Structures are given as C-alpha cells and as structure tokens.
Amino acid sequence: MNNDINSVLIHKNQEKNSDTVIIVIHEIYGLNQHIHGFCESISKQGFDVIFPDLLERETPFDYSQEEAAYRHFMENVGFTGALHKIKEILSDIKDEYQKIFILGFSAGATVAWLCSEEEYVDGIVGYYGSRIRNYAELAPQCPALLFFPLEEPSFNVDELISALEIKNVEVHKFSGKHGFSDPYNSNYHAESAQKAVSKMMKFFRLN
C-alpha cells in the first residue's frame, strides 16, 4: 500500500488473506474508540479493514468538542477532500481484492455515499449520513445500504428516505438518535445498533 496514505490495515487472520476489504470512514471526531472498536469487530468477521485518518491529528476530538470538530473537518478536509483521499486508496488497492466496500458514519456516511458512483466499489453502507440530503440526486452505481434514526434535529428523516427510494438504495430507520450505534455516545441504542450490524453483515456477504 502507498505509504503516502495514512491508514491502517487489519488482517483478520494470518492463515488466509481475505478477498474482501471494507474501507471505514470516520465521523468528524476522527479515529476514536468507536471507530477502532467497530473496525476490530468487522475484521473478526473475516474481512480486511482499512480506516484512513482523514483528520491526520494525533488525538481525535472529544464528543464535547462537536463544533470545533465540525469546523476542523470542513476547513481542513471537507467532503470533496475526503472523497479524493478515498479515491486514492481505491486506486491503490483495486487489484488486491475481489470485493471493496465502503462504510461511513455521519460525515463519513456522506463520503461513502459520494463513493457509490466510483469504479471498483461493490457496495456502500452509511450510518446517519445527514448531509446525504445535499447529494440526494446522486445515482449510486453499486448497492447502497443506509441507516437513519427516527429523528434528526436538522432535517426530516422521512422526506429524505422518500427522496432516496431509487435504484440500488436500501434504507432502514431505527429507534434512537444520531449516533445510535456508538457505545461511547450518549445516544447509544443497543437494540438498534445490533439490528443495523446484522443487516450490514448480511449486505457485505450477499453483494
């Protein structure tokens, strides 16, 4: 892998390399405990996992620093900047795997959504990607699985879901709020988190 790309690759076991890789795109906070733990759990299911540090900070932002984290992400990375970095990774690994999936959380989910038009991507999964509403006209070229909470403070979830009823897109709405899959977040909803993971793993294995 290109050393210029600041990312980590977890190999699920030493005996047999996986033919499937999942690129995980973090939230505005960076590579925090939630992302590390989630990537570790995916790797234990038999997949290779790449999770790039888009912020390139020594430490992630705390949840109490939401405004600062959002400002930093938008000013120093942005959705187009993040997309460019993921495209570099795709170019770097396209010949190493039979299947490449992209999974994103919040801002990362919007980046994953943008990647659904890219060559070499076999499917994308997005958790509570609220800014997907700004790119709802996009036509995914691969299967897309999107998860949203019942309510979002900044937009109408049902309206967005209706707009996303297009080819290749499967959307599910779960009890809880933004961040329901994150055990370190005050909005964690264990039942919804487990249901989403089950649907996600099925998606990875069937596509």
N, C-alpha and C positions, 0 to 999 in steps of 0.2 A: 504493500500500500504506500501511496505517496506520503513521504514524511512531512510535506508541507501542510497536510490536512491534520489538524489537531483533533484526533478522535481515538476511541478505544474500541478494540475488538475483543469480544468474549467468545472463546471457542467452547462449545457445550460439552465436548469430551475429547480426550486425547486419542481415542481409538479410531474414530471415523469423522472426518470433516463433513459438516453439513453442506448440502447443495442449496440451502435457502438462507438468506440473510434478511434481517429486519433492521432498518435504519430508524432509530428513535430520536425524535426531535423534541427537545425540552421546552418548558414554558419560559416566560420572561425571566424567571428567577435563576435559570442556569442548571447545571448538573448537581442537583441537590439529592437528599436521601431518597426521596420518592423515585426519582429517575434511576438512580443506581439500583435500588431495590427492584424496581419493575424490570429493568434490563436483566438483572440476575435471574429473576423468576422466568423470564422468557427463554433465556439461554438454557435453563434446566429442562425446558420442554423440547430441546433438540435443535434449536436454531442458533446460528451465529448472530451476534448483535453488534451493531456499530452505533455509538452515540457520540456525535460530534459536540464539542464545546463551542457553541456559536458565540458566546459572550467573551471567551478567552480571558476569564477572570480567575484568580487564584481561589476565590471562595464564591459560592453562589449568594444571591440576595436572600435575605430572610423574608418570610411572608409579610412581616410588618413593614417592609420597605417596598410595597407594591408600586407606589407612584414613582419612586426612584428607579425601580427595576424596569417599569414600562418605558420610562423616558430613556434609560440607557439602551434598552433593546431597540427602540425606534430610531434613536440618533446614531447608534453605532453598528446596528445590524440591519433591522428593517426586514420586511417580508421579501423584498426582491433580493436583498443581500443574502438572506438565509437560503433562498431558493438557489442562488448562484453557488453557494457552498455545497448544498446537497447535490447539485448537478455535477460538481467536480468529483464528489465521492462516487456518484453513479458511473461516471466515465471511467473512474479508476478501478471499479470492481465488476463492471458489466460482464467480463469474460470469466470471472471466478465462480459465479453462481448461476444455477438454473432459474432460480426464483429470487426476486428482490421486492420486498415490501417496505412501505414507509409508514411509520406510526408516529403521531404527534399529539401533544397535549396543549390545549388552549392556543396560544400564538403558534406553537409548533404544529397544531392540527390544521391551522390555516395554511402553513407552509406545506404540509403534507397534501392538502387539497390542491394547491398550486402545482405540486409534483405529479398530479394524476394525469396531466397532459404529456408527461415526459416519456420518451422511449426508454425501454428496459425496466419500467416499473410494472409489476404484476398485480399490485393492489395497494390501496392506502387505507389506513384507519385513523380517524380523528376523534379525540375526546374533547367535548365542549369547545369547539373552534368558533367562537362568537364572531370573529371577523370574516368567517367564510361568507357571511351575508354581503360583504363588499365584493365578492367574486362569485356570486350565485349563478352568473351567466356562463361560467366555465363548463365545458363538456368533458367530463372525465373519459380518458381513453382506456381505463382499466377499472375493475370493480372498486367501489369506494364504500366503506362502512363507517357511518358517522354516529356518534353518541352525543346526546344533549340531555341536560337536566330538565325537570318540569318547567322551571322558570329561570330566566336570566334578567338581571336588572336593567340591562341596556337595550334589549330588543324583545320582540315577540317570537318565542320559540316556534309556535305552531305556524306562523306565517313563513318563517324560514324553511321549515320542514316541507310545507306545501310547495315552495319555490324549488326545492331540491328533489321533487318527485320526477326524476328524469332517468334516462337510461344509465345503467351501471351503478346507480346510487341506492344504497340501503340505509335507512335512518331509523334509529331507535331512541326513544325518550325514556329516561329513568327517574325514579324518585330521587329527591335530593337537589342540591345546588351545584353551582360551578365548583369543580374540584372534588366531586363525589368519589373519585377513585383513589384519592391521595390520603393514605392513613395518617399523614403528618399535618393534614389540613383540617381545620375546624369543621369544614363542610363534608368530611368523610362520611359516606353512607355505605356500610359494609355489604348489605344485600345488593345494592345497585352495582357496586364495584365488582362483585363476584359474577353477577349476571353479564356485565359487559365483558369481563375477561373470558367467560365461556363462549360468548358469541365471537369474540376476537380470535380465539384459538381455532374455533371451527372455520372461521373465514380464512385463516392462514393455511389450514390443511386442505381446504376444498378449492382454493384458487391457485 
